[in-house]
């Protein structure tokens, strides 16, 4: 089998599979690899993750996006320590009881770590099988996932389930991609979409939401070598992450406000352009929920993706002007 050499496949423990699968949601393997290594160094076992602070967890995830994934892993690890001595169980039912573990991740842990017959239907598998069987239903429907699951079960019965599961994921990642390489595909003889000459029409998807463009202004207040930041609270997407002061619009800029490079940041259907200004102050001011920190402390904090770019641009600016 021409499987890719990936770090989570080398020492295939249930915890490593779990972490890798959560990181791989919405993110390509090549991007995940360095994050996976760093994570495993910092949190080598479930207990070390459970005992970490929320800030440490978010810092390790910084830049990977969709931070709720990191928090779900964290919550799951704490639950496992409280309820199962820090061990991942070997049945689908018990795995799905763990906060943050859904059918796909449970299937992946059972298949890859415990080598059991279990369907793990990710985007790759969905793409391959909806093309192979020319399934007309929309890929985002639960019904389609169920149908693919049933078809997959038949394949898993026939051969070594773990090998078949991994082979399908690899086929999706390496050949049956968005732009498929059917000439290299080992199963093209049986592929209905290929036989119909309609590969580009599968999988069927609903129309994407229109991109919503937003603009924000960020004011980086500076007093001597300190900068004003706050931690986003509540149930917002950025909850637990740090940001500088920012607003959709402000009436007027402070007297001393030096523009830094604009930052563009996208998440879900939003594309946000942030215009940051460095605003040195003569006197220290207090703003509820905000704190003053030096550069070294800022670097240790987890920032939201947009404000992390602002922080890096600020550090560049400060080092070039010192
Ligand atoms: S023949 Fe093409 S479309 Fe069909 S499974 Fe292979 S790569 Fe995918």
Boltz pocket constraint, residues with backbone or C-beta under 6 A from the ligand:
constraints:
  - pocket:
      binder: B
      contacts: [[A, 127], [A, 128], [A, 131], [A, 132], [A, 175], [A, 176], [A, 177], [A, 180], [A, 181], [A, 182], [A, 185], [A, 186], [A, 187], [A, 188], [A, 189], [A, 191], [A, 192], [A, 193], [A, 194], [A, 199]]
      max_distance: 6.0
